[in-house]
Amino acid sequence: MFIFTLLLSLLVGLLLPHPTPAGSPASVIYVPNAAGLIISNNEHLAWSATRKLNWEDFRGTPESDNPHHALTAANLAVDARCKDNKFYYEVKCVFLPGESWSKNKQSDKLLAHEQLHFDLTEVHARLLRRELKELGMSCVNLKTNLNSTVGNAFKAWKAEQDQFDKVSRHGLDAQVQADWSTRINQRLKELDAWK
């Protein structure tokens, strides 16, 4: 199972009506957490091709009333700002150990399913980086495009995560999960320039 937290650490200086004067620090406006979720633990793990998740990373308390065996809390952490009328952004794919949990830390198949959720989040981080690059470097008239680009990216990410759980039956369908694994790995390679 996957839960996404719209922590949306989107720091947007370009919402200001005037450009930041040269030489001054970037002005920042904090965009409210779209999901209304508060992350109690700031610890996170950045996605890495060389470091896979392990059960020790799942430090949250399992939800007793949740019928699923595990939950991966991952996020697209977006930092976007304008400084000296230039657009800067950073998108990170992060795993939140304190919000992630498992009721069965013995299953390699379950861990593989949860890793695929994290890998799929990295696919969407790369897609968002590519889209933000296409917005250009100027801050002029960027506000509307930025908000819709980030909003659409979060919707697409959530929809694909839900689709993955649905068609793989939360990892119970081994063939479907294998197909998704191949496809996710291929997409990561295709988007290698955006890592």
Buried (B, 14 or more C-beta within 10 A) or exposed (E): BBBBBBBBBBBBBBBBEEBBEEEEEBBBEEBEBBBEBEBEEEEBBEBEEEEEBEBEBBBBEBEEEEEBBBBBBBBBBBBBBBBEBBBBBEBBBBBBBBBBBBBEBEBEEBBBBBBBBBBBBBBBBBBBBEBBEEBEEEBEEBBEBBBEBBEEBBEEBBEBBEEBBEEBEBBEEEEBBEEBBEBBBEBBEEBEEBE
